[in-house]
């Protein structure tokens, strides 16, 4: 199903992948928000400006959840 103004596309990340990201902002619940190719990644226990290594834990259609590793 395609919504008006929204094109369905495959997320650019997969569960288990690791990335180095910078936290750009904070979400409503306080989780850090990073982006990979414009795709939103929520990263708990981070602050704006943090550069962290993450592992993708759960991928949804429009965003993903990750944890800091190391």
C-alpha positions as CSV (number, residue, x, y, z in Angstrom):
1,X,0.0,0.0,0.0
2,X,1.4,3.4,-1.0
3,X,0.4,6.5,0.9
4,X,0.1,9.8,-0.9
5,X,3.5,11.6,-1.0
6,X,5.3,8.6,0.5
7,X,7.1,6.1,-1.5
8,X,7.8,2.7,0.1
9,X,11.4,1.8,0.1
10,X,13.5,-0.8,1.7
11,X,15.3,0.3,4.9
12,X,19.0,0.9,4.4
13,X,20.0,-1.1,7.5
14,X,19.5,-4.7,8.7
15,X,19.3,-6.3,12.1
16,X,22.8,-7.2,13.4
17,X,24.7,-4.6,11.3
18,X,27.2,-2.3,13.0
19,X,27.7,1.4,12.3
20,X,29.6,4.4,13.6
21,X,27.1,7.3,14.0
22,X,26.7,10.7,15.5
23,X,23.7,11.5,17.6
24,X,21.9,14.5,16.0
25,X,19.0,15.0,18.4
26,X,16.8,13.5,21.1
27,X,13.4,11.9,20.7
28,X,10.4,12.5,22.9
29,X,11.4,9.5,25.1
30,X,14.9,10.8,25.5
31,X,16.5,8.3,23.1
32,X,19.3,9.7,20.8
33,X,18.5,10.0,17.1
34,X,21.0,9.2,14.4
35,X,20.5,8.9,10.7
36,X,21.9,6.5,8.2
37,X,21.2,7.6,4.6
38,X,18.3,9.7,6.0
39,X,16.8,6.7,7.9
40,X,16.1,7.4,11.5
41,X,17.8,5.2,14.2
42,X,16.8,5.5,17.8
43,X,19.8,4.9,20.2
44,X,19.0,4.8,24.0
45,X,21.4,6.2,26.6
46,X,23.1,8.7,24.3
47,X,23.3,12.4,24.1
48,X,23.4,14.9,21.3
49,X,26.9,15.1,19.8
50,X,27.9,11.6,20.9
51,X,29.8,9.5,18.3
52,X,29.1,5.8,19.0
53,X,29.4,2.4,17.6
54,X,25.9,0.8,17.3
55,X,24.3,-2.5,16.5
56,X,20.9,-2.5,14.8
57,X,18.5,-4.5,17.0
58,X,15.1,-4.0,15.4
59,X,14.1,-2.6,12.0
60,X,10.7,-1.1,11.1
61,X,9.5,0.4,7.9
62,X,10.4,4.0,8.7
63,X,12.9,3.7,11.6
64,X,15.1,1.3,13.6
65,X,16.3,0.7,17.1
66,X,19.9,0.2,18.0
67,X,22.2,-0.3,21.0
68,X,25.6,1.1,21.7
69,X,28.3,-1.6,21.5
70,X,31.8,-1.7,23.0
